[in-house]
Amino acid sequence: MGRLLRNFFLFLLLVLPSTINFLNTGGCQNGLAMAEDADPVEGEEEEATVETDDGASEEAGTVETESAVSDKGEEEDDDDEKPLSASPFADTYILFIKPVTSTELPAGKPVRILVGFTNIGKNDFTVDTMEASLRYPQDFSFYIQNFTTVRYNQAIEPKRQASFEYEFIPNEALHARPFGLVVNINYQDAEGNFYQTAVFNETVNIVETDEGLDGETFFLYVFLAAVIVLILVGAQQLLASFGRKTRTVKPRVTVELGTEKNDVDYEWLPKEILQEMNRSPRRGTPKVSPRKRRQNKRFTGAGEE
């Protein structure tokens, strides 16, 4: 059994490489055959697409017409995207009513302007709309704030003029900074051509208004009043303390007691006078202690004897 197994394994080792090579060569031939079969099919497709010279010219014509149509469409898009220009037969001017100056505009307050339009041509003009916007001063293509577009639809005959009022309010958060202000008026002529004129295109300063008393200013005034009151109270207390010190510190005054001393000798006085002094002491007379009184009585008794 062991020999049979060994012989079988040896047979497999000998046969397997040859079978593998055979299979590989057969697969390549099959692949080449499939490729060769595929080539004429592709050629047939190409021959099917290729037509006579007339057909080729027709196809080329269709391609050219399609390209021409696409070019025309692009040109129309470019014409639509072109910015509108001003008409040479229209004359415009602007006047600031509130505020009068155009360099400083109040933040959060309405700004009123008056735009004049004069038709110096021979055809009628129709003023459609007017719009305004605040823009970045370094790049006017960057919008900061857009204002309302006002529609007029006012027809202006040749050699006639008209005035249009426009009002806008700058945002309160835009104060203390310069911005570009652009005011455009849109109009069209009798033939339907649209025009746009920038009646104002300059840099302005948005300033904070001083009218009224806002909350910040009110609290500032209250704070200043409280500080002033505290300063006055402190000054009063300081002056009062200095006054107390001047009152308490006084120069020492020497008082002579005179006869108020208890060691005065009253023996030389008569008896009647001493008795009178002891019975009804007057105001201002020296007070005699009880011990002195007894001594005086003793002395007076000895004198009577």
C-alpha positions as CSV (number, residue, x, y, z in Angstrom):
1,M,0.0,0.0,0.0
2,G,2.8,2.4,0.9
3,R,4.5,1.8,-2.5
4,L,1.2,2.4,-4.3
5,L,0.7,5.7,-2.6
6,R,4.2,6.8,-3.4
7,N,3.9,5.8,-7.0
8,F,0.6,7.6,-7.3
9,F,2.1,10.8,-5.8
10,L,5.1,10.6,-8.2
11,F,2.7,10.1,-11.1
12,L,0.8,13.2,-10.1
13,L,4.0,15.3,-9.8
14,L,4.9,14.2,-13.3
15,V,1.6,14.7,-14.9
16,L,0.4,18.0,-13.3
17,P,3.0,20.3,-14.9
18,S,2.3,19.0,-18.4
19,T,-1.5,19.4,-18.0
20,I,-1.0,22.9,-16.7
21,N,1.1,23.9,-19.7
22,F,-1.4,22.4,-22.0
23,L,-4.3,24.3,-20.5
24,N,-2.4,27.6,-20.6
25,T,-1.5,27.2,-24.3
26,G,-5.0,26.3,-25.2
27,G,-6.5,29.3,-23.2
28,C,-4.2,31.7,-25.0
29,Q,-5.2,30.3,-28.4
30,N,-8.8,30.6,-27.5
31,G,-8.2,34.2,-26.4
32,L,-6.5,35.0,-29.7
33,A,-9.2,33.4,-31.6
34,M,-11.8,35.5,-29.8
35,A,-9.8,38.6,-30.4
36,E,-9.5,37.8,-34.1
37,D,-13.3,37.2,-34.2
38,A,-13.9,40.5,-32.5
39,D,-11.8,42.6,-34.9
40,P,-14.0,42.0,-38.0
41,V,-17.1,42.8,-35.9
42,E,-15.6,46.2,-35.0
43,G,-14.7,46.8,-38.6
44,E,-18.2,46.0,-39.6
45,E,-19.5,48.6,-37.2
46,E,-17.1,51.2,-38.5
47,E,-18.1,50.3,-42.1
48,A,-21.7,50.7,-41.0
49,T,-21.1,54.1,-39.7
50,V,-19.1,55.3,-42.6
51,E,-21.3,56.5,-45.5
52,T,-20.8,58.2,-48.8
53,D,-19.2,61.6,-49.2
54,D,-22.6,63.3,-49.4
55,G,-23.6,61.8,-46.1
56,A,-20.3,62.9,-44.5
57,S,-20.9,66.4,-45.7
58,E,-24.4,66.3,-44.3
59,E,-23.1,65.2,-40.9
60,A,-20.5,67.9,-40.9
61,G,-23.1,70.4,-41.7
62,T,-25.3,69.4,-38.8
63,V,-22.3,69.6,-36.5
64,E,-21.5,73.1,-37.8
65,T,-25.1,74.3,-37.4
66,E,-25.1,72.9,-33.8
67,S,-21.9,74.7,-33.0
68,A,-23.2,77.9,-34.5
69,V,-26.4,77.7,-32.5
70,S,-24.4,77.1,-29.3
71,D,-22.1,80.1,-30.1
72,K,-25.1,82.3,-30.7
73,G,-26.6,81.1,-27.3
74,E,-23.4,82.0,-25.6
75,E,-23.3,85.4,-27.2
76,E,-26.8,86.0,-26.0
77,D,-25.9,85.0,-22.5
78,D,-23.0,87.3,-22.6
79,D,-25.2,90.1,-23.7
80,D,-27.6,89.4,-20.9
81,E,-24.8,89.4,-18.3
82,K,-23.3,92.7,-19.5
83,P,-23.9,95.5,-17.1
84,L,-26.4,98.2,-18.1
85,S,-25.0,101.5,-19.1
86,A,-26.4,105.0,-19.0
87,S,-28.2,106.6,-21.9
88,P,-26.5,109.7,-23.5
89,F,-29.9,111.3,-23.9
90,A,-30.7,111.2,-20.1
91,D,-29.3,113.7,-17.6
92,T,-29.5,113.0,-13.9
93,Y,-28.6,114.8,-10.7
94,I,-29.0,114.1,-6.9
95,L,-29.8,116.3,-3.9
96,F,-29.6,115.2,-0.3
97,I,-32.6,116.6,1.7
98,K,-32.1,114.9,5.1
99,P,-29.3,115.3,6.0
100,V,-28.1,118.2,3.8
101,T,-24.6,116.9,3.6
102,S,-23.7,113.7,1.7
103,T,-20.4,112.9,3.5
104,E,-21.9,111.9,6.9
105,L,-25.2,109.9,7.1
106,P,-26.8,109.1,10.5
107,A,-27.0,105.5,11.5
108,G,-30.5,104.2,12.3
109,K,-32.2,107.4,10.9
110,P,-34.0,107.9,7.6
111,V,-32.0,109.5,4.8
112,R,-34.0,111.3,2.1
113,I,-32.7,112.1,-1.3
114,L,-34.2,113.7,-4.4
115,V,-33.1,112.5,-7.9
116,G,-33.8,114.6,-10.9
117,F,-34.2,113.1,-14.4
118,T,-34.1,115.2,-17.6
119,N,-34.9,113.8,-21.1
120,I,-32.7,115.6,-23.5
121,G,-33.4,113.2,-26.4
122,K,-36.2,112.8,-29.0
123,N,-37.8,109.6,-27.6
124,D,-39.7,109.0,-24.5
125,F,-38.1,107.5,-21.4
126,T,-39.8,105.5,-18.7
127,V,-38.3,105.6,-15.2
128,D,-38.8,102.1,-13.8
129,T,-37.1,101.7,-10.4
130,M,-34.5,103.2,-8.1
131,E,-32.3,101.3,-5.7
132,A,-29.5,102.0,-3.3
133,S,-26.9,99.9,-1.4
134,L,-24.0,100.2,1.0
135,R,-20.8,98.5,-0.2
136,Y,-17.3,97.7,1.0
137,P,-15.2,100.8,0.4
138,Q,-12.2,98.8,-0.9
139,D,-14.3,96.6,-3.2
140,F,-17.6,98.1,-4.5
141,S,-18.7,94.7,-5.8
142,F,-19.1,93.4,-2.2
143,Y,-22.5,94.4,-0.8
144,I,-22.9,95.3,2.9
145,Q,-26.6,96.4,3.0
146,N,-29.2,96.5,0.3
147,F,-32.1,99.0,0.6
148,T,-35.6,98.7,-0.8
149,T,-36.2,99.0,-4.5
150,V,-38.8,101.7,-5.2
151,R,-40.9,101.3,-8.4
152,Y,-42.1,104.5,-10.2
153,N,-43.1,103.6,-13.8
154,Q,-43.1,107.3,-14.7
155,A,-43.0,108.3,-18.4
156,I,-40.9,111.4,-19.3
157,E,-41.4,113.0,-22.7
158,P,-38.6,114.7,-24.6
159,K,-37.3,118.0,-23.2
160,R,-39.1,117.3,-20.0
161,Q,-37.8,116.6,-16.5
162,A,-39.1,114.9,-13.3
163,S,-38.0,114.5,-9.7
164,F,-38.1,111.3,-7.7
165,E,-37.8,111.0,-3.9
166,Y,-36.1,108.0,-2.3
167,E,-35.6,107.2,1.3
168,F,-33.4,104.6,3.1
169,I,-32.2,103.9,6.6
170,P,-28.6,102.7,7.3
171,N,-28.2,100.0,9.9
172,E,-27.4,101.2,13.5
173,A,-24.5,98.7,13.7
174,L,-22.7,100.3,10.8
175,H,-21.8,103.6,12.6
176,A,-18.3,105.0,12.9
177,R,-17.1,103.4,9.7
178,P,-16.9,104.5,6.0
179,F,-18.9,102.7,3.3
180,G,-19.5,103.1,-0.4
181,L,-23.0,104.4,-1.2
182,V,-24.4,103.5,-4.7
183,V,-27.7,104.9,-5.9
184,N,-28.9,103.5,-9.2
185,I,-31.9,104.6,-11.3
186,N,-33.2,102.2,-13.9
187,Y,-35.1,103.3,-17.0
188,Q,-35.9,102.4,-20.6
189,D,-36.6,104.1,-23.9
190,A,-39.6,103.8,-26.3
191,E,-37.8,101.0,-28.2
192,G,-37.5,98.8,-25.1
193,N,-33.8,99.3,-24.4
194,F,-32.9,99.2,-20.7
195,Y,-30.5,101.7,-19.1
196,Q,-29.0,102.2,-15.7
197,T,-27.4,105.4,-14.3
198,A,-25.5,105.6,-11.0
199,V,-26.6,108.9,-9.7
200,F,-24.4,108.6,-6.7
201,N,-21.3,106.4,-6.3
202,E,-19.0,107.7,-3.5
203,T,-17.7,106.9,-0.1
204,V,-19.7,108.2,2.9
205,N,-19.3,108.0,6.7
206,I,-22.0,106.4,8.8
207,V,-22.1,108.4,12.1
208,E,-24.0,107.9,15.3
209,T,-26.7,110.4,16.0
210,D,-26.6,112.7,19.1
211,E,-30.3,113.3,19.2
212,G,-32.3,112.1,22.3
213,L,-31.0,110.4,25.4
214,D,-30.2,106.7,25.0
215,G,-29.8,104.2,27.8
216,E,-26.0,104.3,27.7
217,T,-25.8,108.0,28.1
218,F,-28.5,108.0,30.8
219,F,-26.5,105.5,33.0
220,L,-23.3,107.4,32.4
221,Y,-25.0,110.6,33.8
222,V,-26.4,108.7,36.7
223,F,-22.9,107.3,37.5
224,L,-21.3,110.7,37.3
225,A,-24.0,112.1,39.7
226,A,-23.4,109.3,42.2
227,V,-19.6,109.9,42.0
228,I,-20.2,113.6,42.7
229,V,-22.5,112.9,45.7
230,L,-19.9,110.5,47.2
231,I,-17.2,113.1,46.8
232,L,-19.3,115.8,48.5
233,V,-20.2,113.4,51.4
234,G,-16.5,112.5,51.9
235,A,-15.5,116.1,51.9
236,Q,-18.2,116.9,54.5
237,Q,-17.0,114.1,56.7
238,L,-13.4,115.2,56.4
239,L,-14.2,118.8,57.4
240,A,-16.4,117.6,60.3
241,S,-13.5,115.5,61.7
242,F,-11.1,118.5,61.5
243,G,-13.7,120.6,63.3
244,R,-13.9,118.1,66.2
245,K,-10.2,118.0,66.6
246,T,-9.9,121.8,66.8
247,R,-12.7,121.9,69.4
248,T,-11.3,119.2,71.7
249,V,-7.7,120.5,71.7
250,K,-7.7,123.7,73.8
251,P,-4.9,125.4,75.8
252,R,-4.8,124.6,79.5
253,V,-6.0,127.4,81.7
254,T,-4.6,127.7,85.3
255,V,-7.4,128.5,87.8
256,E,-6.5,130.0,91.1
257,L,-8.5,128.5,93.9
258,G,-7.9,131.3,96.3
259,T,-10.0,130.9,99.5
260,E,-11.4,127.6,98.4
261,K,-8.6,125.8,100.1
262,N,-9.5,124.0,103.3
263,D,-6.3,125.0,105.2
264,V,-7.4,128.6,105.8
265,D,-7.3,129.7,109.4
266,Y,-10.6,131.3,110.6
267,E,-9.7,131.5,114.3
268,W,-9.1,135.2,114.2
269,L,-12.7,135.9,113.1
270,P,-15.2,136.8,115.8
271,K,-17.5,134.1,117.0
272,E,-20.7,135.7,115.6
273,I,-19.3,135.9,112.2
274,L,-18.3,132.3,112.2
275,Q,-21.7,131.2,113.4
276,E,-23.4,133.2,110.7
277,M,-21.2,131.7,108.0
278,N,-21.9,128.2,109.2
279,R,-25.7,128.7,109.4
280,S,-26.3,130.3,106.1
281,P,-23.4,129.9,103.8
282,R,-23.6,132.3,100.9
283,R,-22.9,131.5,97.3
284,G,-19.2,131.8,96.7
285,T,-18.2,131.3,100.3
286,P,-15.8,128.5,101.0
287,K,-17.4,125.3,102.2
288,V,-16.2,124.0,105.6
289,S,-16.0,120.3,106.2
290,P,-17.9,118.8,109.2
291,R,-14.6,118.1,110.9
292,K,-13.6,121.8,110.6
293,R,-16.9,122.8,112.0
294,R,-16.4,120.7,115.1
295,Q,-13.0,122.1,115.6
296,N,-14.4,125.6,115.3
297,K,-17.1,124.8,117.8
298,R,-14.5,123.4,120.1
299,F,-12.4,126.6,119.7
300,T,-15.4,128.8,120.2
301,G,-16.4,126.9,123.4
302,A,-13.0,127.3,124.9
303,G,-13.0,131.0,124.2
304,E,-16.3,131.5,126.0
305,E,-15.0,129.8,129.1
